[in-house]
């Protein structure tokens, strides 16, 4: 599974790749942990009202797995609804 997380927006704007990870390069425990985090993130991809603001951060999680391509986008208004993606970014950056 290949996982990419990008971040857009903020005061400066532009897009930054925060994570590029191939789970095939991880040990089994780390790979399963990433898969659990990804599954939890996919579960949060329900229709919801997006916060509005020019300087808000937007995260896009892209998962390529056995020919399947999924993309999920969150807007981070600093509240608890974006905490799972912030946690995912932090953990995957540790594993890179």
C-alpha positions as CSV (number, residue, x, y, z in Angstrom):
1,X,0.0,0.0,0.0
2,X,1.3,3.4,-0.9
3,X,0.1,6.3,1.2
4,X,0.6,10.0,0.4
5,X,-0.6,12.9,2.5
6,X,-0.5,16.5,1.2
7,X,-1.3,19.7,2.9
8,X,-2.6,22.9,1.2
9,X,-3.6,26.3,2.3
10,X,-2.6,28.2,5.4
11,X,-1.3,31.8,5.3
12,X,1.3,31.0,2.6
13,X,-0.8,28.7,0.5
14,X,0.7,26.2,-1.9
15,X,0.9,22.4,-1.5
16,X,3.4,20.4,0.5
17,X,3.8,16.6,0.6
18,X,3.9,15.6,4.2
19,X,4.0,11.8,3.8
20,X,5.0,9.4,1.1
21,X,5.1,5.9,2.5
22,X,5.1,2.4,1.0
23,X,3.9,0.0,3.7
24,X,5.6,-2.8,2.0
25,X,8.9,-1.5,3.4
26,X,7.6,-1.6,7.0
27,X,7.8,-4.5,9.4
28,X,4.5,-6.4,10.0
29,X,3.6,-4.6,13.2
30,X,4.1,-1.1,11.7
31,X,2.3,-2.1,8.5
32,X,-0.8,-3.3,10.5
33,X,-0.7,-0.2,12.6
34,X,-0.8,2.0,9.4
35,X,-3.6,-0.1,8.0
36,X,-5.7,0.4,11.1
37,X,-5.1,4.2,11.0
38,X,-6.0,4.3,7.3
39,X,-9.2,2.2,8.0
40,X,-10.2,4.6,10.8
41,X,-9.5,7.6,8.5
42,X,-11.7,6.1,5.8
43,X,-14.5,5.7,8.3
44,X,-14.4,9.4,8.9
45,X,-15.0,10.2,5.2
46,X,-18.7,10.8,5.7
47,X,-20.5,13.7,4.2
48,X,-20.1,16.7,6.4
49,X,-20.1,20.5,6.3
50,X,-16.6,21.8,5.5
51,X,-15.3,24.8,7.4
52,X,-14.8,27.8,5.3
53,X,-11.7,30.1,5.4
54,X,-9.0,31.1,3.1
55,X,-6.2,30.3,5.6
56,X,-7.4,26.9,6.8
57,X,-5.3,23.9,6.1
58,X,-6.6,21.2,3.8
59,X,-5.2,17.6,4.0
60,X,-5.6,15.0,1.3
61,X,-4.9,11.4,2.0
62,X,-4.3,9.2,-1.0
63,X,-4.1,5.5,-0.7
64,X,-3.1,3.3,-3.6
65,X,-3.6,-0.4,-2.8
66,X,-3.7,-3.3,-5.3
67,X,-5.0,-1.2,-8.1
68,X,-7.5,0.7,-5.9
69,X,-7.0,4.5,-5.6
70,X,-8.8,6.3,-2.8
71,X,-8.5,10.0,-1.9
72,X,-10.0,11.7,1.2
73,X,-9.8,15.4,2.0
74,X,-10.3,17.2,5.3
75,X,-10.3,20.8,6.2
76,X,-8.5,21.5,9.5
77,X,-10.2,24.3,11.4
78,X,-8.2,23.4,14.5
79,X,-11.1,21.6,16.0
80,X,-11.5,17.9,17.1
81,X,-12.9,16.8,13.7
82,X,-9.5,17.1,12.1
83,X,-7.6,15.4,15.0
84,X,-7.5,12.0,13.4
85,X,-5.8,13.3,10.3
86,X,-3.3,15.3,12.4
87,X,-2.6,12.1,14.4
88,X,-2.2,10.1,11.2
89,X,0.2,12.6,9.7
90,X,2.3,12.6,12.9
91,X,2.5,8.8,13.1
92,X,3.3,8.3,9.4
93,X,6.0,10.9,9.5
94,X,7.7,8.9,12.3
95,X,7.6,5.8,10.1
96,X,9.0,7.4,7.0
